Each structure stands twice: as structure tokens, then as C-alpha cells.
Amino acid sequence: MRILNGDRGYIAMGIPENSIVAEVFAMSRHQRHRDARLQSVEEEISKYRIAQVPAEYDIALWKDKDGVYREKFSTKATWNHIHVVRPTMENHKVIWFRHATPKYAFITWLVAKNRIATGERMQRWNQPVNTGCIFCTHPLETREHLFFQCPFSAQVWEVLVQKLLSDKFTNHWQDIMYLLAGSILDKTKRLIVGYAFQSTIHSIWRERNDRRHGEKPSLAETIVKFIDKTVRNRLSTIKEDGGSNIQVWFEARFY
């Protein structure tokens, strides 16, 4: 009404200022106006009333994942409508599993997406830094080299899980991810190897950064002992397995 006749539009129409459309249709009032614009509005209201437009209150409708408008609100559907939906990362369950430690899972996620600052990535950024491996002086530090083609990290990984995996043991990144994602390992071994995998990635990456910043190097044996203790502590907190997980770990490490 304000568009038609300023602040007096709704007054001239005999309509309360804050009325919604459904309320206007439900009113029994009808007036004739000298102003042709107001009269045209009256005629349109009459047309809708004659057509028996139901006098219902306006309600909010939300578009669901299929594009259908519904009364039920979905945070996920709304988020997906206002953002570009990215494809689910392959093998994400290898990283985000029930008993994972968040900080270990997070660094593993970054490594899996190749988002950590390896020598290879720093070379792309044209940074004037040493892009070689700090452990073995390999000229180019890549994700695959650091986990676990480098002799230093390969030694740590092999000591930890070689007996557990037996003939399935591998130190190639893609093969490890395939092993953890598939059904080759039983549930217990998949959990243990997956947790040891993440803990090893975290420890190797931390040792790598410490050395690059001038800290005293740690021996491979020291790192193995730390990871072993970390795995034992985590497995000991899992009660629903009846202690079978930590027993399998002990048998593979010390027998």
C-alpha cells in the first residue's frame, strides 16, 4: 500500500498496517475508490476471494536435497544448497574411525590430501628452502618418500607392524591405504594397524619438523618406543574388545 499511496495506502484500503496476505483475503470488507490504482487492488483481492483462495497463514518452506519444498528444516540440505558440494574423499573411513585420536587423524588427513609442507610442495611455492629429506638427504622430499620410502621412516614403520602384517607388510603409501580400506585384514588388525599408522605419521612428521628447526635428532629406536607406548595406551582404553586388541599388539611386537 505504501508503494501505491505512501503511508496512507493501507489506511485508504481499510487494511491494518501489519496484515499478511491471507488475513486480507479473509476480510469481509470491500470498498470502491476514486483512485484507479487502489480500485485495481480491490478488484484483484476480489478475484482471489472469488477463486476461494484458502485463508491460511503464511508458513516457511525449505528446499530439501531433492529440490522439493517442505515444512521440515534440514541443516544439511540447506548447507548443500548454499555451498558447492564436494565429492566424498575416497577412503575417508580409513582415517576417521571410532577409536582414532583426533590430532593423529587430522595430520593423517592432511597427508592423505597431500596438504603438508613437504619439500615438493615448498618447491612449487618457490620458497628458498632446502627441499631435500632431512633424514636421508634424498634430493626431493615427497609424501610418498617421507611415508615410508625414506630409510629412516621405513625402519620405524617396519619394526612396528612387520610381524603383525606378516606377508601383507608394505611401506608404500597407496598400498597401505588400500590395505586399511579393504577387507584383507580382520577388524582387530585393521584397527591396530590403522592406529599405529596414524601415530607413526604424527611422530615422523614431528621429528622431521624438529630437525628442520635445529632440535636434537631422535633415534629411530626412541621413536619406535614412543609410538609403541602410545598404541598400547590407546588399545588399553578399549573395553568392549575384552583386551583382545592389546593382546594381539603385544604378541606381534614381543614374540
C-alpha positions as CSV (number, residue, x, y, z in Angstrom):
1,M,0.0,0.0,0.0
2,R,2.9,2.4,0.7
3,I,4.1,1.9,-2.9
4,L,0.7,2.9,-4.2
5,N,-0.1,5.9,-2.0
6,G,2.7,6.5,0.5
7,D,1.9,5.8,4.2
8,R,-1.9,6.3,3.6
9,G,-2.3,3.4,1.1
10,Y,-3.2,0.7,3.7
11,I,-5.4,3.3,5.5
12,A,-7.4,4.1,2.4
13,M,-7.8,0.4,1.7
14,G,-9.1,-0.2,5.3
15,I,-6.4,-2.8,5.9
16,P,-4.4,-2.9,9.2
17,E,-0.8,-1.9,8.7
18,N,0.8,-5.3,9.6
19,S,-1.7,-7.6,7.9
20,I,-0.5,-10.5,5.8
21,V,-2.0,-11.5,2.5
22,A,-4.0,-14.4,4.0
23,E,-5.6,-12.0,6.5
24,V,-6.6,-9.6,3.8
25,F,-8.3,-12.3,1.8
26,A,-10.2,-13.4,4.9
27,M,-11.6,-9.9,5.5
28,S,-15.3,-9.3,4.5
29,R,-14.6,-5.6,3.6
30,H,-14.9,-4.2,0.1
31,Q,-14.7,-0.6,-0.9
32,R,-14.8,1.5,-4.1
33,H,-12.1,4.1,-4.6
34,R,-11.8,7.1,-6.8
35,D,-8.1,6.3,-7.2
36,A,-7.8,3.9,-10.1
37,R,-4.7,2.3,-8.6
38,L,-6.4,1.5,-5.3
39,Q,-9.5,0.3,-7.2
40,S,-7.4,-2.1,-9.2
41,V,-6.0,-3.6,-6.0
42,E,-9.5,-4.1,-4.7
43,E,-10.5,-5.9,-7.9
44,E,-7.5,-8.2,-7.6
45,I,-8.4,-9.0,-4.0
46,S,-11.9,-9.8,-5.0
47,K,-10.7,-12.1,-7.8
48,Y,-8.7,-14.2,-5.4
49,R,-11.5,-14.2,-2.9
50,I,-14.0,-15.4,-5.5
51,A,-11.5,-18.1,-6.5
52,Q,-11.7,-19.3,-2.9
53,V,-8.1,-18.9,-2.0
54,P,-7.8,-20.5,1.4
55,A,-7.3,-18.1,4.2
56,E,-4.2,-19.7,5.7
57,Y,-1.3,-18.2,7.5
58,D,2.0,-18.0,5.6
59,I,4.5,-20.7,6.5
60,A,8.2,-21.1,5.8
61,L,9.0,-23.9,3.4
62,W,12.5,-25.3,3.0
63,K,14.0,-26.9,-0.1
64,D,15.2,-30.5,0.6
65,K,18.0,-32.4,-1.1
66,D,15.7,-33.4,-4.0
67,G,14.6,-29.8,-4.6
68,V,11.1,-30.3,-3.0
69,Y,9.9,-27.6,-0.6
70,R,8.9,-29.0,2.8
71,E,8.0,-27.6,6.2
72,K,10.8,-29.6,7.9
73,F,14.1,-27.7,8.1
74,S,17.3,-29.6,7.4
75,T,20.6,-28.0,8.2
76,K,22.5,-30.4,5.9
77,A,20.2,-29.8,2.9
78,T,20.3,-26.0,3.4
79,W,24.1,-26.1,3.7
80,N,24.4,-28.1,0.5
81,H,22.1,-25.7,-1.4
82,I,24.2,-22.6,-0.5
83,H,27.6,-24.3,-0.9
84,V,29.3,-26.3,-3.7
85,V,29.0,-29.9,-2.7
86,R,32.4,-31.6,-2.8
87,P,32.7,-35.3,-3.6
88,T,33.4,-37.5,-0.6
89,M,37.1,-38.3,-0.3
90,E,37.9,-41.8,-1.1
91,N,38.9,-44.0,1.9
92,H,37.9,-41.3,4.4
93,K,36.8,-44.1,6.8
94,V,40.4,-45.3,7.0
95,I,41.3,-42.0,8.8
96,W,38.1,-41.0,10.7
97,F,37.4,-44.2,12.6
98,R,35.8,-44.6,16.0
99,H,38.9,-45.0,18.2
100,A,41.2,-42.6,16.3
101,T,43.0,-39.8,18.3
102,P,41.9,-36.5,16.7
103,K,45.4,-34.9,16.4
104,Y,46.7,-38.1,14.8
105,A,43.7,-38.4,12.4
106,F,44.0,-34.7,11.5
107,I,47.6,-34.9,10.4
108,T,46.9,-38.1,8.5
109,W,44.0,-36.4,6.8
110,L,46.3,-33.6,5.6
111,V,48.9,-36.1,4.5
112,A,46.3,-38.1,2.6
113,K,45.2,-35.0,0.8
114,N,48.9,-34.0,0.2
115,R,48.5,-30.7,2.0
116,I,51.5,-30.8,4.3
117,A,54.6,-28.6,3.5
118,T,56.9,-31.3,2.1
119,G,59.9,-30.3,0.1
120,E,58.0,-31.0,-3.1
121,R,55.2,-28.6,-2.2
122,M,57.6,-25.9,-1.0
123,Q,59.3,-26.1,-4.3
124,R,56.0,-25.3,-6.0
125,W,55.7,-22.2,-3.8
126,N,59.2,-21.1,-5.0
127,Q,60.4,-20.8,-1.4
128,P,64.2,-20.6,-1.0
129,V,64.5,-23.6,1.3
130,N,66.1,-27.0,1.3
131,T,63.6,-29.3,-0.4
132,G,65.5,-32.5,0.4
133,C,64.7,-35.1,3.0
134,I,66.1,-34.2,6.4
135,F,66.5,-37.9,7.3
136,C,68.4,-39.3,4.4
137,T,69.3,-36.3,2.2
138,H,67.2,-37.5,-0.7
139,P,67.1,-34.5,-3.1
140,L,63.3,-34.2,-3.1
141,E,61.1,-34.8,-0.1
142,T,57.6,-36.0,-1.2
143,R,54.8,-37.5,0.7
144,E,55.5,-41.0,-0.6
145,H,59.2,-40.7,0.2
146,L,58.6,-39.5,3.7
147,F,55.8,-42.2,4.4
148,F,57.6,-44.6,4.2
149,Q,60.2,-44.9,1.4
150,C,62.8,-43.0,3.4
151,P,65.2,-45.5,5.1
152,F,64.6,-43.8,8.5
153,S,60.8,-43.7,8.4
154,A,60.7,-47.2,6.7
155,Q,62.7,-48.6,9.6
156,V,60.3,-47.2,12.2
157,W,57.3,-48.5,10.3
158,E,58.8,-51.9,9.7
159,V,59.7,-52.5,13.3
160,L,56.2,-51.6,14.5
161,V,54.0,-53.6,12.1
162,Q,56.0,-56.0,10.1
163,K,55.3,-59.0,12.3
164,L,51.7,-58.0,12.6
165,L,51.1,-57.8,8.9
166,S,53.5,-60.7,8.0
167,D,53.4,-61.3,4.2
168,K,51.0,-58.4,3.8
169,F,53.5,-55.9,5.0
170,T,54.2,-52.9,2.7
171,N,55.8,-49.5,3.1
172,H,54.2,-47.9,0.0
173,W,51.7,-45.2,0.8
174,Q,49.0,-46.2,-1.6
175,D,49.3,-49.9,-0.7
176,I,48.9,-49.1,3.0
177,M,45.8,-47.1,2.3
178,Y,44.4,-49.9,0.1
179,L,45.2,-52.4,2.9
180,L,43.4,-50.4,5.5
181,A,40.4,-49.7,3.3
182,G,39.8,-53.2,2.1
183,S,38.7,-56.5,3.7
184,I,42.1,-58.1,3.6
185,L,42.7,-57.5,7.3
186,D,40.3,-58.6,10.0
187,K,38.6,-56.0,12.2
188,T,41.1,-56.2,15.0
189,K,44.2,-55.9,12.8
190,R,42.7,-53.1,10.8
191,L,42.1,-51.1,14.0
192,I,45.6,-51.7,15.4
193,V,47.4,-51.1,12.1
194,G,45.3,-48.0,11.4
195,Y,46.1,-46.5,14.8
196,A,49.8,-47.4,14.5
197,F,49.8,-45.9,11.0
198,Q,48.4,-42.5,12.2
199,S,50.6,-42.4,15.3
200,T,53.7,-43.1,13.2
201,I,52.8,-40.4,10.7
202,H,52.4,-37.9,13.5
203,S,55.7,-38.9,15.1
204,I,57.7,-38.9,11.9
205,W,56.3,-35.5,10.9
206,R,57.0,-34.0,14.3
207,E,60.6,-35.4,14.3
208,R,61.0,-34.1,10.7
209,N,60.0,-30.6,11.8
210,D,62.1,-30.7,15.0
211,R,65.2,-31.5,12.9
212,R,64.5,-28.8,10.4
213,H,64.3,-26.3,13.3
214,G,67.6,-27.3,14.8
215,E,66.4,-29.6,17.5
216,K,68.5,-32.6,18.7
217,P,67.7,-35.7,16.5
218,S,65.9,-38.7,18.0
219,L,67.0,-42.2,17.2
220,A,64.6,-44.5,15.3
221,E,64.5,-46.8,18.3
222,T,63.4,-43.9,20.5
223,I,60.5,-43.0,18.2
224,V,59.5,-46.7,18.0
225,K,59.3,-46.9,21.8
226,F,57.2,-43.8,21.9
227,I,54.8,-45.0,19.3
228,D,54.6,-48.4,20.9
229,K,53.7,-46.9,24.2
230,T,51.1,-44.6,22.5
231,V,49.4,-47.6,20.8
232,R,49.4,-49.7,24.0
233,N,47.9,-46.8,26.0
234,R,45.1,-46.3,23.4
235,L,44.3,-50.0,23.0
236,S,44.1,-50.5,26.8
237,T,41.3,-48.0,26.9
238,I,39.1,-50.0,24.6
239,K,36.9,-52.0,26.9
240,E,34.4,-53.7,24.5
241,D,37.0,-55.9,23.0
242,G,37.8,-57.7,26.2
243,G,41.5,-56.9,25.9
244,S,42.0,-58.8,22.6
245,N,43.3,-55.8,20.8
246,I,46.2,-55.1,23.1
247,Q,47.0,-58.8,23.3
248,V,47.3,-59.0,19.5
249,W,49.6,-56.0,19.6
250,F,51.8,-57.5,22.3
251,E,52.1,-60.8,20.5
252,A,53.1,-59.1,17.3
253,R,55.7,-56.8,19.0
254,F,57.4,-59.1,21.5
255,Y,57.0,-62.7,20.5
